[in-house]
């Protein structure tokens, strides 16, 4: 159970957090652009939808069974 929770937090929160904050020091010094935007802005804004994808993956693979098993059709436990 603990490993499933750890994996859920890792995929849903730690990966996006590390991807944004871990890469910023390296790409902030680059002067290149992507689609006309500085690469730093592009990277940060790219992770808005990617974080949503990570949260979706985390819920689908690790947390969905909790909600499907615990609720009946009326929404009560």
C-alpha positions in Angstrom: 0.0 0.0 0.0 2.8 2.4 0.9 4.6 1.7 -2.4 1.4 2.5 -4.4 1.0 5.8 -2.6 4.7 6.6 -3.0 4.5 5.9 -6.8 1.4 8.0 -7.0 3.0 11.0 -5.4 6.2 10.4 -7.4 4.4 10.5 -10.8 1.8 13.1 -9.9 3.9 15.6 -8.0 7.6 14.9 -7.8 8.3 14.5 -11.5 6.6 17.8 -12.5 8.2 19.6 -9.6 11.7 18.3 -10.4 11.2 18.9 -14.1 10.4 22.5 -13.6 12.7 23.5 -10.8 15.5 21.2 -11.6 15.9 22.3 -15.1 15.4 26.1 -14.7 19.0 26.8 -13.6 20.4 25.1 -16.7 18.1 26.6 -19.3 17.9 30.1 -17.8 21.4 30.8 -19.2 20.5 29.7 -22.7 19.6 32.4 -25.2 17.7 30.2 -27.6 14.0 30.5 -28.4 11.3 27.9 -29.2 8.4 29.1 -31.4 9.5 32.7 -30.7 9.4 32.3 -26.9 12.5 32.3 -24.7 13.3 28.7 -23.8 12.7 29.3 -20.1 9.1 30.5 -20.7 8.5 27.7 -23.1 9.7 25.1 -20.6 7.6 26.5 -17.7 4.4 26.8 -19.8 5.0 23.4 -21.4 4.8 21.8 -17.9 1.2 23.2 -17.3 -0.4 20.5 -19.5 2.4 18.0 -18.8 1.6 18.2 -15.1 -2.0 17.5 -15.8 -1.0 14.5 -17.8 1.2 13.3 -14.9 -1.7 13.7 -12.5 -4.0 11.8 -14.8 -1.5 9.0 -15.1 -1.1 8.9 -11.4 -4.8 8.7 -10.8 -5.4 6.2 -13.5 -2.7 3.7 -12.5 -2.5 4.1 -8.7 -5.7 5.8 -7.3 -8.6 4.9 -9.5 -9.3 1.6 -7.9 -9.9 3.2 -4.5 -12.8 5.3 -5.8 -14.3 2.5 -8.0 -14.3 0.0 -5.2 -15.4 2.2 -2.4 -18.5 3.9 -3.8 -21.9 2.6 -4.9 -24.0 4.1 -7.7 -25.6 6.7 -5.4 -22.2 8.1 -4.5 -22.4 7.1 -0.8 -20.0 4.7 0.9 
